[in-house]
Amino acid sequence: MIRRREFITLLGGAAAAWPLAARAQQAMPVVGFLGATSPDAANVDYLRVFRQALKESGYVEGENVAIEYRWANNQFDLLPALATELVRRKVAVIVTIEGPPVVLAAKAATTTIPIVFTVSDDPVRLGLVASLARPGGNLTGINFFASELAAKRLELLRELVPAATRITVLVNPANTTTTEAALRDAVPAARAIGLQIQVLNASTTREIDAAFASIVRERLDALFVAVDPFLISRRAQLVNLASHHSVPVTFPSREFTEIGGLMSYGANIPDAYHQVGVYAARILKGAKPADLPVVQSSKFELVINSSTARLLGLTVPDKVLALADEVIE
């Protein structure tokens, strides 16, 4: 049995420890993580790469850093409120992924909390930074110029499907900034090599189904899938429909070709997530976004799925095989 005096001493010691525990919890920096899709749709590997980069820099989630996740579930109108939530939470840095609408929402919510972004369009043109070398404000990040690769993707598609003349471009109209960038680059690039472009919109899974029905009905020759978080999150559906309807498709990243897509050309997205983690950690250690240059992704990958090419009755030219970073058998 514990004597009364010992019990009071124990109680007093525990009470003294409570404020220390509370202070320790408050002292742990919080990273705000804002995404356009959902934790299910977002590639788990990407998030693992981000957390690994933090860990390599000395920050382990749950031990000495907390991460507050906010997801818009493809409802872009929710992004401003979610960004404001993170600002009210007084996070140390906000990480934004999956395109311009996300970072623009964060930018509108705060001029003081550091923001690290990934965007596929020019961040200077978007008004995010003053210049790539000297961002100048509370934002910096990674730019992987995915939209500006449209011309190269169309040329490679033409090499692989030489008979193609009528190409569908699939975009998500709910994501206006990214869609405008994709069309701004793809339409003139297609005209330059003699291709006709038909634009189809898809913001839901049903609209993706309807888009493929149109492609089949109108006998269009091939499909160009634009860079978009929603379309990337629906990669399994897109690849399955392309296979079912025997439609040659060029995709924006290797995540599509790894599950059976015909071909992809684009930046290495895991590299971008790793760099976001590195920059977030540097900011936690005291670096200012204004002093961290925007990193331009220089690693672009051409991935060909030769099994899918054979199923479509296509022969991959030696010229394209020589350019490929990886050929999936």
N, C-alpha and C positions, 0 to 999 in steps of 0.2 A: 504493500500500500504506500502511495506517495504522500509524504507529510505535507501539511498545508503550506509551510514556508518554501519547500522544494517546488511545489506546484506553482506558487506565485512567481518563483524565480524562473521556472520553465516558461510560464505564460508571458512574463515580461520579456524574456529572450526572444520568443516567437514574435511578439508584437514589435520588437525592435527590428526584427528581420524583414517584416512586411514592407516598410518603406524602402528598404534596400532592394528588395525584389522588384518593387514597382519602378524604382529609379532605373534598375538594370534593364527592365522591359522597355521603358521609355527611351533609354539610351541606344537601343538597337535601331539602326537606320532602316527605313522602309523604302523599298523600291515599288513604285506604282507601275503596273504592266497593263497597257490598254490595247485591246485587239478588236478587229472588226467582225470576226466570225465567232467561234466558240471553242472551248477547250477540247471538245471532241473533234471538231473539224480541223483545228490547228494541228499541224503535224507534231506529234509527241516528241519526235527526234529533234525538231527545232528548239523546243523548250528545254530539252535536255542539254543541247549544245549551249544555249544561253546560260543555264545554271552552272554548267561546267566551266564556262569562261569566268563567271563570278567566283567560283571555287578556286580556280587557278590563280585568281587575283587576291585570294584570302578571305572571300565572303561565302559562307555556307548558309543556305536557307534554313531558318529555324534555329541556327546556332548564334550567328552574329549579324544576320541580316534577315529582315522579313520581306516578303513579296506580296503585295496586294494586287490580285488579278481582277480586271474588269473586262467583260466581253459583251459586244453589241449584238451577237447572234444575227448578223447580217441586216440589222435594223440601224441604218446609218444615222437616223434622226435621234437615236439614243446616245450617240457619242458625246455630244456636248455635256449632257447631264453626268455621264460616267466620268468624263475628264474633271468636271467640277467636284465630284465626290473625292477623287484622288487629291485634288488641291486642298479640300477641306480636311482631308486626312493628314495633311502636312507631310507628305512624302518627301524624301530627300532628292529623288530624281524620278521622272516619268519616262518609261520606255514605251514607244509607240511602234507597233508593227502593222503590216498589211495595208500600207498605202497612204496616200495624201489625206483622205477624209479623217483618218485617225489622228495624224499629227496636226492637222489644221484645227481640229477640235481641242486638242491639248494646248496649242499655241494661243487660241482664243481664251482659254481658261486661266492662263497665268503668264506673266511676263518676268517672273522671278525664279520659279522652280526650274531647274535644268531639265531639258527634254532631249532624249536621244531617239532618233527616228531611223526607220528604213523606208526608202521610197524608190520607186522605179522611174520617176520623172525627175527633171532637173530641179533641185531644191532652190536654186536662185530664181528660176522662172516662177516657181510656186510661191516665192516670197518668204521662204523659211529662213534663209541666211543671206547675208550681204554678199559673200563670195565663198567658194569652196575652201580656199586657203585660210580665210579669216571670217568665220561665221558671224562674229560681232554681237550676238545677242545671247539668249538663253537656250538656243537650239544648236545641235550638231548631230551627226549620224553617218549613215551609210547610204550611198547612192549606187544602185546597180544597173541603171540605164536599161532596164528590161524593155521599155517601150521603144527605145531607139534602136533595138535590135530587129525591128520588124522587117526591114528591107532584107537583111541577111536570112531571116527565117523564111521569107517568101522565096528567095532565090534557091535555098536548099530544098524547099518543097517542090519547086519547079524542076530541079535536077532529079528528084526522086520520082516525081509523077509528071514526066515531060508532056503527056497529052492533056494535062489540065489547063483549062482556059478560064473557067468560071469558079471563083473561090468564095466561100462563105467566111465572113469574119464574125465570130461570136463574141459579143460584149455584154456587160452587165450595166444597163442604163441607170440603175440605182447609184452606181459609183461614177458620177459624172466626170470627175477630174481624170480618172484613169481611162475612162472610155474615150474622152476627147483626145487624150494623148495617144491612145492606140490608133484611133482613126486618122489623126493628124499625120502619123508616121506610115501606117499601112496603106492607105488609099493611094497617095502619090507613088509609093514604092511599087505597088501592084501595077499601076498604069505604066510605069517606066519599063516594066518587062512584059507588057502586053497582056496582063491579066485583068479580067473583069471582076469587080468586087460586089458582093451582095452582103449587106449587114443584117444580122439577126440578133435580137435581144433576148436575154434570159436573166431574170432575177430570182427565179424559183426553180425547183426541180421539175415542176410541170412544164415550165417554159423551155427548159432544156430538152425535154421529150418532144415538145412541139417544134423546136428548132430542127431537130433531126428528122422529124416527119416532113418538114418543108424541104430539107436538103434532098431527101429521097424523092419526094413528089416532083420537085423541079429539076431533078437529075444534075445537081451541082457536083463539080468534080472533086473538090477537096475542102477541108475546113482548117481555118486558122483560129485558134483559141487565144483570145487576148489575155494579158496579165491582169488578174483580178482575184482578190481573196476568196470571194464566193465561188468562182469557177474552179479555183485551185482546191477548195474544200470539197468540191463535187467531182474530183478527178476520177473516182471509181465509176461513177455514173457515166461520165463522158467517155471514158475508155471502153466501157461495156457497150454503150450505144454505137460507138464507132466500129467496134468489132462486129456487133450484130448486123449493122447495116452496110458493112464493108466500105466505110468512108475513110480515105487517107486523111490524117490529121497531123498538123504541126502544133506542138504544145510548148508552153513557155518555160518548163523546167523538168528536170530528170525524174521528179516524183511521178510523172505520168508514164514515161517510158518504162520505168521499173516495174509497173503493174500491167504492161501490155500495150501502151501507147506506141504509135509508129515511130515518131521522132520528136526530139525536143532540142531547143537551142536557147540557152539563157545563162544567167549568172548562177554561181554556186550559192544557193540561199543559206545553207548551213554556215558558210563562211561569214555571211552578213550577220547572222544571229550571234555568232561567236564575237564578232567585232562590237556588236551592240553591248554584249556582256562586258567586254574589256573596257569600253568607254563608260558604262555605268559604274564600274568599279573605280575607274580613275576619278570620276566625279565624286563618288563617296569618299575618296581619299583627299578631296579638296581641289581638284582641277576644275577650271571654269569652261563651260561649253564654248565660249567666245575664243578660247585659246586652243581648242581641239579641232583641227581641220576636218572637213567632211571627207570620209574615206570613199574613194571611187573603186568599186569592185572591178578587178582586172582579170578575173578568172571566169571565162565563158566556156560552157561545155556543150558540145554536140553529142547527143546520145541517140543511137539508132537501135531499134528493136528488130533484128533481122528475122525473127520468127514471125512477127506481125507482118513484116514486108512480104514474106513468102505466102502467108495466108491471104494477103490482098493481091497476090499475083504480081508483085513488083520486084524488079531486080535492082538492088542497090548498086549504083555505079561505083567503079573503083575510085573515082575522084572523090566521091562523098565518103566512102569507107576510109580513105586516106586522111580526110579531115576530121573524122569522128574521134572523140576522146574516149568513147566506149561503145562497143557493139555488144548488145545483149542477144545471146543465142537462144 
